[in-house]
Amino acid sequence: MSVPREWVRGDLPLGGAASEDDHADDVGRGEVRLTGVSVGYGEQPVLQGMSLEVDRGDFLCVEGPSGAGKTTLLRLLYGSLLPMTGVAVVDGVDLGQLRPRHMSRFRRRLGCVFQSYELLPHLTALENVLLPLQLAQIAIDVPGDRAAEALEMVGLDDKAESLPHELSGGQQQRVAIARAIAHEPAILLADEPTGNLDPVATAEVMRAFEVFHEQGGTVIMATHDESLRDRYARRVVRIAPRAA
C-alpha cells in the first residue's frame, strides 16, 4: 500500500471542493499499518521502532501511563507528526510520502475527538457540526442534512438548536463526536474522550462510539480507564514508558 500517485505528483485543488473520488479507492481504507516507526519531537523520539496493525472495523484501545506516548501515537496517525524512521500507512496513505500541501485533504479522511469539546459557544449544536463541513468544502449534496444525521447518530437530534452552555458535558462531547463523523471518516481517533465526564455521561459518549463502530468504522482510542478498555475494546495495545 502506498499514497495515491496523484497525491505525490501533481496538484490537488485543496482550495476547492473535495471530489467524491476521495473515498473511491478502498485499498487500505480504515486500516493502519506501522512498521518500525520512530516518532517524537525535534530529534528526540517518544516512540521507537513501533509496529502496529489495525484492521478496518477494529476497536483499539491504547493504554499506558502519562508520558508513555499515547497522544504522540494519535498525533502521528493524524499527520501532526511524521515518522522519523519506518513506514506509517494510515487509511491507505503513506505519511512519509505525503506532501505538506496535501495534508489537509488527508485529514478529511479521519475524525478526531479530544478530551476538551472545543465547541464554538455562540453556535448551536447543529451549527457546530455543520461548520467544519462548510469550511472544508466537502462535496456533500445537502450538508445540513448530513450534520443532522450525525447528531441523530449520537442521540442528540432533539438538541440540534441548543447552545453548548445548555448541554451537559456528555452531550457536548457527543456533539463533538457528531462533528468528527459527519463527513463519514473510516477512522475515528479519540484522545481520553471521557476524561472529564462522570459515569453516566461516559456511558452516553461510549454508546456514540459503539454506533460508529457498529456501522463499520475503525475506532482508535487512548484511555486510562480500564473499565472502558474491558467493556468496549476488541484489542488493546499497551505503550510502556521508555527507559531513562
PADOMAR-944092 format. One record per residue (C-alpha): x negated, y negated, z; residue in three letters; residue number from 1. Coordinates in steps of 0.1 Angstrom, whole numbers, padded with zeros to 4 digits, always signed. Example, Ala and Ser with C-alpha at 12.3 -4.5 7.8 and 13.67 -1.06 7.14 Angstrom:
<sites>
+-------+-------+-------+------+-----+
|    xx |    yy |    zz | rest |  nr |
+-------+-------+-------+------+-----+
| -0123 | +0045 | +0078 |  ala |   1 |
| -0137 | +0011 | +0071 |  ser |   2 |
+-------+-------+-------+------+-----+
</sites>
This chain:
<sites>
+-------+-------+-------+------+-----+
|    xx |    yy |    zz | rest |  nr |
+-------+-------+-------+------+-----+
| +0000 | +0000 | +0000 |  met |   1 |
| -0012 | -0035 | -0008 |  ser |   2 |
| +0000 | -0070 | -0012 |  val |   3 |
| +0022 | -0076 | -0043 |  pro |   4 |
| -0001 | -0086 | -0071 |  arg |   5 |
| +0016 | -0119 | -0077 |  glu |   6 |
| +0011 | -0129 | -0041 |  trp |   7 |
| -0027 | -0127 | -0046 |  val |   8 |
| -0029 | -0142 | -0081 |  arg |   9 |
| -0007 | -0169 | -0095 |  gly |  10 |
| +0015 | -0194 | -0077 |  asp |  11 |
| +0047 | -0189 | -0057 |  leu |  12 |
| +0073 | -0217 | -0056 |  pro |  13 |
| +0072 | -0220 | -0019 |  leu |  14 |
| +0090 | -0253 | -0020 |  gly |  15 |
| +0119 | -0239 | -0039 |  gly |  16 |
| +0145 | -0213 | -0031 |  ala |  17 |
| +0133 | -0178 | -0024 |  ala |  18 |
| +0142 | -0152 | -0050 |  ser |  19 |
| +0163 | -0121 | -0044 |  glu |  20 |
| +0132 | -0103 | -0056 |  asp |  21 |
| +0117 | -0110 | -0021 |  asp |  22 |
| +0133 | -0077 | -0010 |  his |  23 |
| +0133 | -0059 | -0043 |  ala |  24 |
| +0102 | -0038 | -0037 |  asp |  25 |
| +0109 | -0014 | -0009 |  asp |  26 |
| +0073 | +0001 | -0007 |  val |  27 |
| +0063 | -0003 | +0029 |  gly |  28 |
| +0095 | -0021 | +0038 |  arg |  29 |
| +0100 | -0022 | +0076 |  gly |  30 |
| +0067 | -0004 | +0082 |  glu |  31 |
| +0034 | -0014 | +0099 |  val |  32 |
| +0000 | +0002 | +0092 |  arg |  33 |
| -0030 | -0009 | +0112 |  leu |  34 |
| -0063 | +0008 | +0106 |  thr |  35 |
| -0094 | -0001 | +0126 |  gly |  36 |
| -0082 | -0036 | +0133 |  val |  37 |
| -0100 | -0061 | +0155 |  ser |  38 |
| -0083 | -0094 | +0162 |  val |  39 |
| -0087 | -0123 | +0186 |  gly |  40 |
| -0095 | -0159 | +0189 |  tyr |  41 |
| -0126 | -0176 | +0175 |  gly |  42 |
| -0153 | -0149 | +0173 |  glu |  43 |
| -0140 | -0130 | +0204 |  gln |  44 |
| -0118 | -0100 | +0197 |  pro |  45 |
| -0090 | -0093 | +0221 |  val |  46 |
| -0080 | -0060 | +0204 |  leu |  47 |
| -0108 | -0040 | +0189 |  gln |  48 |
| -0107 | -0010 | +0165 |  gly |  49 |
| -0069 | -0007 | +0169 |  met |  50 |
| -0049 | +0018 | +0147 |  ser |  51 |
| -0012 | +0019 | +0147 |  leu |  52 |
| +0016 | +0033 | +0125 |  glu |  53 |
| +0052 | +0021 | +0128 |  val |  54 |
| +0078 | +0036 | +0105 |  asp |  55 |
| +0109 | +0020 | +0092 |  arg |  56 |
| +0137 | +0021 | +0117 |  gly |  57 |
| +0114 | +0027 | +0147 |  asp |  58 |
| +0119 | +0010 | +0181 |  phe |  59 |
| +0085 | +0005 | +0196 |  leu |  60 |
| +0077 | -0009 | +0230 |  cys |  61 |
| +0043 | -0024 | +0236 |  val |  62 |
| +0033 | -0024 | +0272 |  glu |  63 |
| +0002 | -0034 | +0292 |  gly |  64 |
| -0009 | -0059 | +0318 |  pro |  65 |
| -0011 | -0096 | +0312 |  ser |  66 |
| -0041 | -0104 | +0291 |  gly |  67 |
| -0043 | -0070 | +0275 |  ala |  68 |
| -0033 | -0082 | +0241 |  gly |  69 |
| +0004 | -0076 | +0236 |  lys |  70 |
| +0011 | -0112 | +0224 |  thr |  71 |
| -0021 | -0110 | +0203 |  thr |  72 |
| -0008 | -0079 | +0185 |  leu |  73 |
| +0026 | -0096 | +0178 |  leu |  74 |
| +0008 | -0127 | +0165 |  arg |  75 |
| -0012 | -0105 | +0142 |  leu |  76 |
| +0020 | -0089 | +0129 |  leu |  77 |
| +0035 | -0123 | +0123 |  tyr |  78 |
| +0004 | -0135 | +0104 |  gly |  79 |
| -0006 | -0162 | +0130 |  ser |  80 |
| -0038 | -0143 | +0135 |  leu |  81 |
| -0056 | -0124 | +0107 |  leu |  82 |
| -0077 | -0093 | +0112 |  pro |  83 |
| -0115 | -0098 | +0118 |  met |  84 |
| -0121 | -0062 | +0107 |  thr |  85 |
| -0099 | -0034 | +0095 |  gly |  86 |
| -0067 | -0034 | +0074 |  val |  87 |
| -0033 | -0047 | +0086 |  ala |  88 |
| -0004 | -0039 | +0064 |  val |  89 |
| +0030 | -0054 | +0076 |  val |  90 |
| +0062 | -0048 | +0056 |  asp |  91 |
| +0041 | -0037 | +0026 |  gly |  92 |
| +0019 | -0068 | +0027 |  val |  93 |
| -0019 | -0066 | +0033 |  asp |  94 |
| -0025 | -0095 | +0055 |  leu |  95 |
| -0062 | -0096 | +0047 |  gly |  96 |
| -0054 | -0103 | +0011 |  gln |  97 |
| -0026 | -0127 | +0017 |  leu |  98 |
| -0035 | -0163 | +0007 |  arg |  99 |
| -0026 | -0191 | +0032 |  pro | 100 |
| -0002 | -0208 | +0008 |  arg | 101 |
| +0019 | -0176 | +0007 |  his | 102 |
| +0021 | -0171 | +0044 |  met | 103 |
| +0054 | -0189 | +0049 |  ser | 104 |
| +0070 | -0167 | +0023 |  arg | 105 |
| +0056 | -0136 | +0040 |  phe | 106 |
| +0071 | -0147 | +0074 |  arg | 107 |
| +0105 | -0148 | +0059 |  arg | 108 |
| +0103 | -0110 | +0058 |  arg | 109 |
| +0102 | -0110 | +0096 |  leu | 110 |
| +0123 | -0120 | +0126 |  gly | 111 |
| +0108 | -0133 | +0159 |  cys | 112 |
| +0123 | -0136 | +0193 |  val | 113 |
| +0104 | -0151 | +0222 |  phe | 114 |
| +0109 | -0155 | +0260 |  gln | 115 |
| +0119 | -0191 | +0255 |  ser | 116 |
| +0150 | -0196 | +0234 |  tyr | 117 |
| +0139 | -0226 | +0215 |  glu | 118 |
| +0174 | -0237 | +0206 |  leu | 119 |
| +0180 | -0273 | +0195 |  leu | 120 |
| +0202 | -0288 | +0223 |  pro | 121 |
| +0222 | -0311 | +0200 |  his | 122 |
| +0233 | -0283 | +0176 |  leu | 123 |
| +0260 | -0257 | +0181 |  thr | 124 |
| +0252 | -0220 | +0182 |  ala | 125 |
| +0262 | -0216 | +0146 |  leu | 126 |
| +0242 | -0246 | +0135 |  glu | 127 |
| +0211 | -0233 | +0154 |  asn | 128 |
| +0214 | -0200 | +0134 |  val | 129 |
| +0222 | -0218 | +0101 |  leu | 130 |
| +0194 | -0244 | +0102 |  leu | 131 |
| +0164 | -0221 | +0095 |  pro | 132 |
| +0183 | -0206 | +0065 |  leu | 133 |
| +0187 | -0241 | +0051 |  gln | 134 |
| +0151 | -0252 | +0058 |  leu | 135 |
| +0136 | -0221 | +0043 |  ala | 136 |
| +0159 | -0224 | +0012 |  gln | 137 |
| +0165 | -0187 | +0013 |  ile | 138 |
| +0187 | -0175 | -0016 |  ala | 139 |
| +0220 | -0168 | +0001 |  ile | 140 |
| +0253 | -0175 | -0016 |  asp | 141 |
| +0271 | -0188 | +0015 |  val | 142 |
| +0245 | -0194 | +0043 |  pro | 143 |
| +0273 | -0204 | +0067 |  gly | 144 |
| +0289 | -0171 | +0063 |  asp | 145 |
| +0256 | -0153 | +0069 |  arg | 146 |
| +0250 | -0173 | +0101 |  ala | 147 |
| +0285 | -0165 | +0113 |  ala | 148 |
| +0279 | -0128 | +0106 |  glu | 149 |
| +0247 | -0129 | +0126 |  ala | 150 |
| +0265 | -0144 | +0156 |  leu | 151 |
| +0292 | -0117 | +0153 |  glu | 152 |
| +0265 | -0090 | +0152 |  met | 153 |
| +0252 | -0101 | +0186 |  val | 154 |
| +0287 | -0105 | +0200 |  gly | 155 |
| +0289 | -0143 | +0200 |  leu | 156 |
| +0314 | -0151 | +0172 |  asp | 157 |
| +0336 | -0168 | +0198 |  asp | 158 |
| +0308 | -0191 | +0209 |  lys | 159 |
| +0299 | -0205 | +0174 |  ala | 160 |
| +0309 | -0241 | +0183 |  glu | 161 |
| +0293 | -0241 | +0218 |  ser | 162 |
| +0262 | -0262 | +0225 |  leu | 163 |
| +0232 | -0245 | +0242 |  pro | 164 |
| +0239 | -0261 | +0276 |  his | 165 |
| +0274 | -0245 | +0275 |  glu | 166 |
| +0259 | -0210 | +0272 |  leu | 167 |
| +0243 | -0187 | +0298 |  ser | 168 |
| +0207 | -0177 | +0295 |  gly | 169 |
| +0216 | -0143 | +0280 |  gly | 170 |
| +0240 | -0160 | +0255 |  gln | 171 |
| +0213 | -0184 | +0244 |  gln | 172 |
| +0188 | -0156 | +0239 |  gln | 173 |
| +0214 | -0138 | +0218 |  arg | 174 |
| +0218 | -0169 | +0197 |  val | 175 |
| +0180 | -0168 | +0192 |  ala | 176 |
| +0183 | -0132 | +0181 |  ile | 177 |
| +0211 | -0141 | +0156 |  ala | 178 |
| +0188 | -0168 | +0143 |  arg | 179 |
| +0160 | -0143 | +0139 |  ala | 180 |
| +0181 | -0117 | +0120 |  ile | 181 |
| +0203 | -0140 | +0099 |  ala | 182 |
| +0180 | -0137 | +0069 |  his | 183 |
| +0181 | -0099 | +0071 |  glu | 184 |
| +0145 | -0091 | +0080 |  pro | 185 |
| +0133 | -0055 | +0081 |  ala | 186 |
| +0111 | -0060 | +0112 |  ile | 187 |
| +0121 | -0078 | +0144 |  leu | 188 |
| +0093 | -0089 | +0167 |  leu | 189 |
| +0101 | -0097 | +0203 |  ala | 190 |
| +0077 | -0110 | +0230 |  asp | 191 |
| +0091 | -0105 | +0265 |  glu | 192 |
| +0126 | -0114 | +0253 |  pro | 193 |
| +0142 | -0107 | +0287 |  thr | 194 |
| +0115 | -0120 | +0310 |  gly | 195 |
| +0137 | -0149 | +0323 |  asn | 196 |
| +0170 | -0130 | +0324 |  leu | 197 |
| +0190 | -0113 | +0352 |  asp | 198 |
| +0200 | -0076 | +0347 |  pro | 199 |
| +0235 | -0085 | +0332 |  val | 200 |
| +0220 | -0109 | +0307 |  ala | 201 |
| +0192 | -0084 | +0299 |  thr | 202 |
| +0218 | -0057 | +0291 |  ala | 203 |
| +0236 | -0081 | +0267 |  glu | 204 |
| +0204 | -0090 | +0250 |  val | 205 |
| +0192 | -0054 | +0246 |  met | 206 |
| +0226 | -0045 | +0231 |  arg | 207 |
| +0219 | -0070 | +0204 |  ala | 208 |
| +0185 | -0054 | +0197 |  phe | 209 |
| +0203 | -0020 | +0196 |  glu | 210 |
| +0227 | -0032 | +0170 |  val | 211 |
| +0199 | -0044 | +0148 |  phe | 212 |
| +0181 | -0011 | +0152 |  his | 213 |
| +0212 | +0010 | +0146 |  glu | 214 |
| +0216 | -0008 | +0112 |  gln | 215 |
| +0181 | +0004 | +0102 |  gly | 216 |
| +0159 | -0024 | +0114 |  gly | 217 |
| +0125 | -0019 | +0129 |  thr | 218 |
| +0120 | -0034 | +0164 |  val | 219 |
| +0086 | -0040 | +0180 |  ile | 220 |
| +0090 | -0054 | +0215 |  met | 221 |
| +0064 | -0064 | +0241 |  ala | 222 |
| +0077 | -0060 | +0276 |  thr | 223 |
| +0066 | -0055 | +0312 |  his | 224 |
| +0099 | -0039 | +0321 |  asp | 225 |
| +0096 | -0002 | +0324 |  glu | 226 |
| +0133 | +0003 | +0326 |  ser | 227 |
| +0137 | -0012 | +0292 |  leu | 228 |
| +0110 | +0010 | +0278 |  arg | 229 |
| +0125 | +0041 | +0292 |  asp | 230 |
| +0160 | +0033 | +0280 |  arg | 231 |
| +0156 | +0018 | +0246 |  tyr | 232 |
| +0122 | +0027 | +0231 |  ala | 233 |
| +0117 | +0055 | +0207 |  arg | 234 |
| +0080 | +0052 | +0211 |  arg | 235 |
| +0057 | +0034 | +0235 |  val | 236 |
| +0022 | +0020 | +0229 |  val | 237 |
| +0002 | +0010 | +0259 |  arg | 238 |
| -0026 | -0015 | +0255 |  ile | 239 |
| -0053 | -0012 | +0281 |  ala | 240 |
| -0074 | -0043 | +0290 |  pro | 241 |
| -0109 | -0044 | +0276 |  arg | 242 |
| -0136 | -0036 | +0300 |  ala | 243 |
| -0156 | -0066 | +0312 |  ala | 244 |
+-------+-------+-------+------+-----+
</sites>
